[in-house]
């Protein structure tokens, strides 16, 4: 989760342009797979998707909750720009589907589960919402149990204070739209009416760095979503609660090196050697104590 920093994509491109761009990207992705005669494995699909999105600009929160939502009427899809969470969400939905309508359905499932799209029904929190519901839906599977067989795994408990976060969001939404929102507690999903605690497992940065040339480790984290764990990050004053996961991206084994693709804050979608990114974390993100991995599941369904 990040802090808003710039203009929403819908204000830059226009809503119809965003939706047209997403349709074009979907068909480009599908035609690339067909023309290359790929075996359509998860690895092949990931290569195509990540190459297609490489270099696209970073944009905080580029996807809205649809025309029926009172808080954020922007389109339910955007592929012209990304933040870390929307990049991973769109990757999951593309991996799972073969038609555009199925892709939109999958993207809504990734972002809202079985709920109707809406700002306060969106999976804003990676550790307590996004991971949990996407495991249930079969899009993700925790890779931490497999890693624990050979590598030391640690755990931290994080309290997510949903009511405080809601109050901060009301202020943020009011400032953005110049509208004074009065949100009653009964208007909120039950899950947001009280704080919750979640256990978050992770591997320490140094332990991952030491093992990164091990073929076994490389195989275990190939085709995963890597999540940065930051239980001691002082972010409450900005969003109303502390969080345990602050950033995420996709790991992919290329030759003998693990690559990390993510929407780099303030920049663009980039791919770097994971070992170099771990050095970056150590130098510039002292609040991050470790990383965890969710395996991408090759779940495919059509209309």
Secondary structure by P-SEA (a helix, b strand, c coil): ccccccccccccccaaaaaaaaaaaaaaaaaaaaaacccccaaaaaaaaaaaaccccccccccccccccccccccccccccccaaaaaaaaaaaaccccaaaaaaaaaaacccccccccccccccccccaaaaaaaacccccccccccccbbbbbbbbbbbaaaaaaaaaaaaaaacccccccccccccccccbbbbbbbbbbcaaaaaaacccaaaaaaaccbbbbbbbccccccccccccccccccbbbbbcccbbbbbccccccccccccaaaaaaaaacccccccbbbbbbbbbccccc
